[in-house]
Amino acid sequence: MNKNLKWIGALLLAALAIAAVVPLAPMAAAAESAASTMTVTAVGKKDTQPPALTKDDIQLYQGKEKVQVADWKRGETLFLAILIDDSLESTVASQWNDLKAFLMAQPQNTYIAVAYARNGSAMVAQDFTKDHALAAKALRIPLGNAGAFTSPYLAIQDWEKRWPDSGERKSIILFSSGIDYFRGSFDPVDPDLDTTISHAQKQNINIWTIYVPDAGHVGRREFRVFNAQSNLSRLSEETGAESYYLGFGMPVTLKPYFDEIQMHLNNQYLLSFVGNGGKKGKFERVRVVTEAPNVEFLVPSEVFLPAVQ
């Protein structure tokens, strides 16, 4: 009888142990599925070269709550897209030699694509390739007035749908006045701006914007230009990048912009953490800080937390 009781007791203990362990598997899978990754750009004081940073140098906050950093690594592979608004004045093409030099100087592990924003769509002239010379050949003179019925924001959304799904860094360099001819650009905030930002945040895409005037007279009206530049600034800032412009005119050279963007691309990290996105997923504001001296970060204003089933 004692032996039977011991045997039954052992079986019960084994069953309880299995019951305790089995639920951990789906919980672990759910936690893994809730991992979010964002690109963090380290910036040195007065745009100097920042020091190399390790996971121990970083602190992540979601609201006021400190969150554990699951992974922190140097960004190696980059998908870099050049998007040129076809409504720009043709003189911008005089800057393409500096742009070509910028593309040719990219590391071998950078995939480059070139497209033109026209009629609310991204017309791809060269898909992502490691052949940087091939990508540089896709640069041409913008159509000017012939491409005026365009929206840089709808073009970005259109192109994002066709991007490769990878956990690597992604960046767009947008050359545009920021004026949305498709919608009319009558409102201070473009109606497609928030959607464009949220799509980019969800796909972890940094959008660097360079203001270039349009060819037509409509694009020279100060009220429209001011609002358009504000929209471009928001687009860059909230996707973890920067916006470049010098008044309402064309800068003598864009090379200083390319040099600064290159420094930023050379100092990017991929930060991963686990968050609770609920049943549908959600956006959350996060902060990345460090005690390393003279270093600050460019990060998206919000990060998308995937749904946890």
N, C-alpha and C positions, 0 to 999 in steps of 0.2 A: 504493500500500500504506500509506504514512504517513498519507494522508488518511483511509483506512478505519479505521486504528487510532485516529486522533484522534476520529473520529465515534463509534466503539464506546466509547472512553473517556468521551466526553461523555455518552453514553447511560447508562453505568454510574454516573457521578457524579450524574446526574439521578435515577436510580432510588434510589440511596442517600439522596439528599436527601429524596425523597418518603417513603421508608420511615422516615426519622427524624422527619418532621413528622407523618405520619398518626396514630401512636399518641398524640400530644399531645392530639388532639381528645377521645377518650374519657376521657383522664386529666383534662382540664380540666372535662369534663362531670361526672365523678365527684367532683372537688373541689367543684364548684358544688353538687352534690346533697348534699354533706356539710356545708353551711353550717348553723350553729345560731344562733338568735336568742333572747335572753333580755331581760326587762325589768329594768332597774337603777334603783333609787330612791335619789336622793341625799338625805341627811339632814344638816342643819346641827347644830352643837353646841347642846345643850339645846333641840332641835327649832326652832332659828331657821331663817330662810330661807337655804338654801345658795347659793353663787355658781353662775353658769352654767359648765358644764364643756365642754371640747372633747375631741376624740379624743386630742390630745397630752397631756392631763391624766391619761389613764387607762392603767393597766397591768393586764393579765389574766394569771392564772396557772392552769394546769391541773396540779394537784399542785405540784411544785417547779419545773416548767418554765414559762417565760414564753411566752405565746402571742400571736401578732400579732392585733390587733384589725382586722377587715376593715371594719367600719362602726360608727359611733357617731352617733346622731342623736336629737334631741328627739322624744319620743313625742307625736304630734299627735292621731290618732284613738284613741278608747277605747271598748271594749265593756264596759259596767258593768252587772253583774247584782246585783239585790237578792234574796236567798233567805231567807225567813222560816220558821222551824220552826213548824208549826201546833200543836205541843204547848205553846207558851208561854202564860204567864198573860196574860189579856186586858188587864191594866193597861199593858202595853208599848205599846198603841195610843195612849196619851196622849203618847207621844214621836213619833208620826207627823207632827205639824206641823213639828218640826225636821227630820225625815227628808225631808219634802216640800220644805222650803226648801233642803236640801242638793241634792236632785235638780234643782230649778228653777235652781240656781246653776251647774249644769254647763255647760261650753262647748258650743257648737252642734255641734261634731264629736264629741260623746259620744253613743253609742247606749245607751239604758237599757232593761232588762228587769226584770220582777218575777215571782217565783214563790214557791210555798209548798211546804215539804217535808212530805209526808204519805204514809204507807204505803210508805216507801222510794223514793218517786218525787218528781220536781219537777213540781208542777202549775202550769203557766205561766198567769199572769193577764194578762200583757202581754208580748208578744215584743219584741225589740230595736227601738227606735224613737228617732228624733231629736226627737219630740214629747214633751218632758219633762213637760208638764202631763198628757198622756195616761198616761204611766208613773206619775205621782204618784196619779192616780185609782185605780190598781189596788191601792193599799194598803188593807187592811181589818183588822179585829180577828181575831187568831188563834183557832182553834177550841177551844184548851185541851185538856181531857181527850179530846174527840172526835177529836183528831188525834194521840193518844198513841202509836199503833203506827208510829212513824216512825224513820228513821235519817238524820241530816243527811249522813252520809258516802255512803250509797247514793243519796240525793237529788242530791248534787253530781255523782256519777258518771253518774247518769241524765241530768242536764241537759247535762253536758259533751258527750255524744254528739250533741246536737242543735245545738251552737253553730256559727256560721259559721266556715269555715276561712279565716282571714286572718292576715297577718303583723303585725297591729296589736296594741296593748296590750289585755289582757283582765284584768278584775278581778271578783271576787265579794265582796260584803259579806254575810256570813252572820250572822243573828240566831238564836242557839240556846243551849241549855244544854250542848250537846255530848253529852248522854246519848242512847245508842242503844237505844231501846225495841224495835227490830226484833230486835237480837241479844241484848238483855238487859243490856248494860253491866256484866257481872260481872267482866271482866278489866281490869287497869290500863290496858292498851293495846287500843283497839278493833281487832277483826280486820280491819276495812275501812279503817283509817286509812292504812296504807302504800300500798295500791292507790290510794286517793283522792289522796294526795300525788304519786305517780308519774304518774298521769294528768294532774294539773294541771301538773306540771313539763314533761311531754311537749308540752302544748298552750300552754305559757308563760302560765299563768293565776295571778295573785296572789289569794290568798284571805284577806281581812281578816275576823276573827271578833269578834263582840260578844256577850259572855255575857249571857243573860237567863234568869231562873229559869223552870222549868216550872210548869204549873198544878197538877199532882197532888202528893201527899205523897211519892211515891217519888222524885221529882226533888229533894227537899230533904234527902235523906240525905247527910251530910257526906262519907262515903267515896266515894260515886258522884260527887258534885259536884266533889270534888278531882281525881279521875281524869279526869272529863269536861273540866274546865278545862285540865288538862295536855295532853289530846288536842287541844283547840282551839288551844292555844299552839303545839304542834308543827305542826299543819296550817298555821298562818299563817307561822311562822318558816321552815319548809322550802320554802314556795312564794314566799318573798321579800316577805312582808307582816308585819303585826303583829296581836296579839290584845289585846282590851280587856276588862277586868273589874275590879270593885271588890268584893272579898270574895265572899260567896255570895248577896248580895242584889241588888236592882234599884237602879242609880244614880238619884239624883234627876233627873238629866238626861243624855242621851246626846250633847248638842250638842258638848261638848269632843272627843268621839271623832270626830264628823263633821268638825269643824274640822281635826283632825290628819290624818285620812285625806285631806281635800281638799288640804292642803299637800303630802302625799306624792304624790298624783296629779299635782299641778302640777310636780313635779320628777322626772319619770321619763324615762328614755332607753332606746332600743333598741340593744343591743350585739350585733353579729354577728361570728362567727369561724368558721374552718374547722377541723373536728376529724375524726379517723378513728374512725368508729363500727363499723368491721369489717363483716362480711357481714350482721349482724342488727341493728346499731345497739346503743348502750349508754348508760348514764348515767355521767357523770363529775362529780367535785367540782371546782369552779372558785372562784377568788378574784378580786375586783376591788379594786384599791387605787389611791390617788391621793396625790400630794404636796401637793395643795391643802389649806391649813390648815382645821381644824375641820369636816371633811367625812367622813362614813362612808356606807356603802351597805347597803341591803337588797337581797339577791339570793337566788335559790333555792339550797338546799343542794346540789342537783345539776342538771345540764343534760343533756338527751338529745341525743346525737350520732347523726344519721341514718346508716343503712347506706350503705356505699360499694360499689357493684357493680363 
